[in-house]
Each structure stands twice: as C-alpha cells, then as structure tokens.
Amino acid sequence: MARIFNFSAGPAVMPEQVLVQARDEMLDWHGSGMSVMEMSHRGKEFISIAASAEADLRALLAIPANYKVLFMQGGAQAQFALVPMNLLGSATTADYVDTGQWSKKAIQEAKRYCTPAVAASSEKERHTRVPDRAQWRLNPNAAYVHYTSNETIGGVEFHWIPDTGSVPLVCDMSSDILSRPLDVSRFGLIYAGAQKNIGPAGLTVVIVRDDLLGRAMPATPAVFDYKAQAEAESMLNTPPTYAMYLAGLTFKWLQGQGGLAAIERRNIEKAALVYELLDQTEFYRCPVRREDRSRMNIAFTLRDAALDEPFLKEAKQQGLAELKGHRSVGGMRASIYNAMPLAGVKALVDFMREFERRHG
Ligand SMILES: *Cc1c(COP(=O)(O)O)cnc(C)c1O
C-alpha cells in the first residue's frame, strides 16, 4: 500500500492514525459486535461516541458552558442559509465581510432572507488581503456580522478576531477550525464543514452562544432549527453517525498531538517552509499580502503558466497530489491542514526547488 501526500483542499487528508484505528474497529467496535455504521444513534454505544466527541471538542477549544455544540448536516453552504434563518429575528439586515469566494457565496445566499450589507471588501485588491478593521462600516442594527476566517480558494486568512461590539460575530471557520487555539467567547456562532480539518464530508459542526437560540423564522425546517437541535442534542433526526465517530477520533488525535497550541506551532512551521521558498524566488509567486497569508491553503502561481501542466504531472509522479489551484483562479494551491505531516511539506518544497532548478 502506498499513500500519497494529498494536498487537496477538501475533502482532504485525514490523520493516518485515525484511518488505521477506524479500519481496526470497522467490523467490531469495542466488542459491540457491530460497526459504528450499523449502530442505532439512540443506543448506548453511539451515545457514548457522540458524548466523547463533543466533550473532546469542548476541551480542545475550551468552549464555554453557555455555548451549544451541534452536529448538523448540509455542509457549510447550508449554514449560509441557516445562519440568517436562525439569527435574523426581527432584524432585516446583517453585515458581511467579503474576502473572497466563500464570503461572496454566503452573501449571495443571505439575500434570500434579508438585505445583507457588505461592511468591508477586498474585492478591489482582488481578494489578496483581509480588509483592515478601521475600514469596516458596521451597522449597530445588524443582526450579526459574518466573516470567513480562512478563504480556502484564495488562501487568505484572518490572524485576528474582529471586534464587533454588541453585534454577534458569526464565522465560517470551515477550513481553519482547530488549526490554532481560539477564544470562542468572542463569537456568537461558529460553523465549519468537516471535510477540511475535522473529518469526512457530511458533518457540519456549529458552536452557538445559547442566547442566540430561539429566533428562527417560522419557515425554518425543524432539523435546521438550532434551538430544536440543541434541545434534542443534535439527534432530532439521525445525525451523520459515522462522520461523527471519525471526527471524534480526530479530536482524540489532536489531543495526542499536544492540543491546539502544539498543532498551531506545527502549522506555522509547515506554512513558513513553503512561503519562504515562494518569497525567495521569482519563479514562484504568492499573491496574498504577507500578514494575511493562510497557514492552511497556500495559493501560488508559476511565473510561466506553460509550466503548470508539467509541474502538476511531475509532482504527481513523486506522490504529491492535488496541487492544482481552484478552477476559478488557476495556478496552484497546496492545502496543508492539520493532518498533512511535516514530511509532506518538506517533500513538496524539495520538489519545488528541484523543479525550478530544471525549468527556471
Ligand atoms: C469548503 C468550504 C465551504 C463549502 O462547504 P460545503 O460542505 O461544500 O458546503 C464553505 N466555506 C468554506 C470556507 C470552505 O472552505
């Protein structure tokens, strides 16, 4: 069996230890004689799996007691609708910060439910940076302020948490949740699709402050009503059980790695290896402003786009896969989530130096 280094933006690499454990437990979970896939979500075995997953996530992120953790379905894009449906209440507007394609999609979807305002945008800079907080025009009557902490496509990441006063802060953290310690108390709501840094697609994690529950529009489907799901401990309907189990194993793996402070140090080290190379040469280029560069998704171009295809082909031959940039922006993108080992990043950097030596 040969495992490649998988730089996919998502669904993405998982910790190998997690996959091995899932394999070992596939047919018989802890002497139950069943696979986790085959268990009733209301049985004591699965209830214990779900409870551990939540407890471990709470411990990792130090989630305060007045926040609910929900395990939902529909991915981050469902949340683009569920956030306004659940949080608008009597307000008719919400503020959005536009830092790239995922924020834009969130804004677009919110238009079905309210009149979202773009409080700040880096569109003029072609989304190569985060807009400075001093430039944001926030509305004190907005239901919430929404931003995307890491733009997975553009490779632009917030390395600070915006202060929005008494207006609840909502964040799409799909591609950088659990990559560093987080002060959850700064947020009204955080959501993340699982398939980047948590586990398999099909699971969405929502962390919501409890005073924001109970404002859902009457038309909100019950399974998408945060309050109803919080009261049912995410089991109003059948949750994505196997994905929750794998997420739980990933949380345990993160604890074994030393928790989020340790994983952040490794993520900084990994990203620095690639950015240092990009900045050393004219052959490669990273368009993103230094302070706002993502530690998770590194977007870069080759000076000569005619070399894109040979780059991807030769990388693949060396076991470095999925480096092609998003179809909308072209170029390259190396996604180096928590589960990408340092060895994978070193192999990428060695390959890039060698490729430049031969083609530069
Ligand atoms: C991947 C991603 C999404 C979309 O997730 P889906 O599961 O396809 O809905 C949204 N926002 C961000 C930041 C992402 O990285």
The ligand as an SDF file (V2000), in Angstrom:
LIG
                    3D

 15 15  0  0  0  0  0  0  0  0999 V2000
  -15.3430   24.1250    1.6670 C   0  0  0  0  0  0  0  0  0  0  0  0
  -15.8800   25.3960    2.1860 C   0  0  0  0  0  0  0  0  0  0  0  0
  -17.2440   25.7040    2.1070 C   0  0  0  0  0  0  0  0  0  0  0  0
  -18.2590   24.8070    1.4250 C   0  0  0  0  0  0  0  0  0  0  0  0
  -18.5030   23.6320    2.0890 O   0  0  0  0  0  0  0  0  0  0  0  0
  -19.6650   22.6540    1.5860 P   0  0  0  0  0  0  0  0  0  0  0  0
  -19.5280   21.4990    2.5180 O   0  0  0  0  0  0  0  0  0  0  0  0
  -19.3930   22.3110    0.1690 O   0  0  0  0  0  0  0  0  0  0  0  0
  -20.9540   23.3600    1.7540 O   0  0  0  0  0  0  0  0  0  0  0  0
  -17.6770   26.9070    2.6520 C   0  0  0  0  0  0  0  0  0  0  0  0
  -16.8220   27.7500    3.2420 N   0  0  0  0  0  0  0  0  0  0  0  0
  -15.5000   27.4920    3.3290 C   0  0  0  0  0  0  0  0  0  0  0  0
  -14.5880   28.4730    3.9930 C   0  0  0  0  0  0  0  0  0  0  0  0
  -14.9940   26.3060    2.8060 C   0  0  0  0  0  0  0  0  0  0  0  0
  -13.6730   26.0500    2.8850 O   0  0  0  0  0  0  0  0  0  0  0  0
  1  2  1  0
  2  3  1  0
  2 14  2  0
  3  4  1  0
  3 10  2  0
  4  5  1  0
  5  6  1  0
  6  7  2  0
  6  8  1  0
  6  9  1  0
 10 11  1  0
 11 12  2  0
 12 13  1  0
 12 14  1  0
 14 15  1  0
M  END
$$$$
